[in-house]
Amino acid sequence: MTTEDAAALELLGIVKTFPGQRALDGVDFTVARGEIHALLGHNGSGKSTLIKVLSGFHQPDAGHCSVAGSRLRFGDGVAVSRAGVRIIHQDIGLVDELSVLENLRLGVGTYRSATLGAIRWRGERAAARARLADLGLGHIDPGAEVAGLSAVERTEVAIARAIDDPDAIRVLVLDEASAALPEEQVQHLFRLVRTLAARGVGVVYVTHRLEEVIDLADRVTVLRDGAVVLQESVSALTREDLARVIAGSDVQAVHGTDRAVGRTTGEPVLELADVVAGRELTGASLALREGEVLGVAGLAGSGVHEVVRLLQGRATLSSGSVAVGGAPVRRPGVRSLRRLGVAVLPGERDQKRITGMTVAENITIADLAPYWRGGRFRHRAERADAVALVERYRIRPPDVQRPIELLSGGNAQKAYVARLLRTAPRVLVLEEPTHGVDVGGTAEILRLLVEAARSEGTAVLLCSSDTDDLAATCDRVLVLRDGTVTDELTDKEITRERIVELCYAAG
Ligand SMILES: Nc1ncnc2c1ncn2[C@@H]1O[C@H](COP(=O)(O)OP(=O)(O)OP(=O)(O)O)[C@@H](O)[C@H]1O
């Protein structure tokens, strides 16, 4: 077989066992040249492990790998890169303070136009511009600082950086590259992916967003518990088919949650009035009421993220006021707000994961008081609570003594949501709570949030870029633009299309 005929990527018979657990159980995964191949599976099904085997990070117990017809030795990251495999992780690893050009050149070591030790920036800039234009990214200025780019532009730059020599790239893996992208920017990413596929690159696209698979991919592989349960052309499948195969059973619809009309009349428990704060909020006001699920939507830079940062004490309140239960909070922050019954789940992983601790400890840490009795800590009671919550949230594997770092991304996210809900707060502020969570887990988390609002009267502030989540659960949705609340949707006005439209509206 010539290199031209060979598959871009062939992973055959891959087995990987961790102590006490088989993460991959003889997986065959083949991607043709120019094919966009979606890799799906529930949280903990083995997607990341398969990618890590390909990258050389994990040594598999069995199996073999070929790239464009050439056999590849496992465990050798340099050989993987030399063979033309590029992997973009969700944490795309750009340096914010540097320009696009500097980021493109990072890691390459040499500047093309250096003579006698001096870098000829004009030449470098022209080369970078040509490289971006070649990938259809002519709209990105090489001189722009990365911090000022939109989320999708950052992803585009990360991909452009990886594609240092387009003719030599055989396989591009995008590991949840769209997870942090607002929905309306995803199409830009798709355009770039299609450009690369049209040049013969085999693309592996890992995602939990099933609509994206239908829209973008040619073929799909679904993993369940480390084994391939479906490998098929996407054209034959619907979103519902995929959800069913991923879960291994019928998934309860996330949508169509019974939205309670009239919920918006409870007492305000969290109020922001004319808040100017951090880099983004320029006069935002909102009132979250008892027993309601209030959604907050907006594009990157609109201020949604800054609302969460403000409530975490990470963005300074310059003017305006924050009040809980009618009483002003002068310095909002995690501690001051927790005392008032406000719990915050931030979006960033490092802000919620407590490394070096077990799953049980990560779940119970927010309130250990019930376990202290007579000066002694009742480990058994703590463990029993954690076991019950792991069961309720279907965290896999169901081992509460496991270090949290060893959980898959989506299973860890379920543990953080469990931590917050367990403390039965009066106000619950969540940023992207279903980020990286599979279709079944998402339905469960949203159901629990609505239940907390309905039966406990919890006031839930749901800051999310997932318009499906917002449309399925919220009693009201606020849209932010340029740091202020510009629109409010209630009841039947809350649709996915309307939210996106308002996020994008001008002026
Ligand atoms: N280093 C490790 N040590 C022990 N177990 C691990 C390790 N890495 C992963 N696992 C386990 O292997 C299984 C597969 O995990 P993996 O991260 O591949 O899942 P995933 O499909 O990527 O999930 P997600 O969608 O949540 O990211 C999980 O049960 C996970 O807990």
The ligand as a Gaussian input file, in Angstrom:
#p B3LYP/6-31G(d) Opt

LIG

0 1
 N       -3.883000       7.917000      35.200000
 C       -4.964000       7.210000      35.508000
 N       -4.957000       6.343000      36.537000
 C       -6.036000       5.597000      36.847000
 N       -7.195000       5.641000      36.173000
 C       -7.275000       6.495000      35.137000
 C       -6.171000       7.316000      34.756000
 N       -6.548000       8.047000      33.673000
 C       -7.826000       7.701000      33.406000
 N       -8.263000       6.763000      34.278000
 C       -9.573000       6.113000      34.268000
 O       -9.780000       5.538000      32.995000
 C      -11.138000       5.701000      32.577000
 C      -11.189000       6.410000      31.239000
 O      -10.870000       7.779000      31.446000
 P      -10.755000       8.843000      30.285000
 O      -10.146000      10.089000      30.900000
 O      -10.070000       8.249000      29.121000
 O      -12.304000       9.118000      29.947000
 P      -12.963000      10.139000      28.918000
 O      -13.785000       9.329000      27.984000
 O      -11.918000      11.005000      28.329000
 O      -13.945000      10.966000      29.876000
 P      -14.441000      12.527000      29.866000
 O      -15.497000      12.637000      28.841000
 O      -15.020000      12.708000      31.235000
 O      -13.230000      13.369000      29.628000
 C      -11.831000       6.492000      33.678000
 O      -12.540000       5.607000      34.474000
 C      -10.702000       7.127000      34.458000
 O      -11.057000       7.287000      35.820000

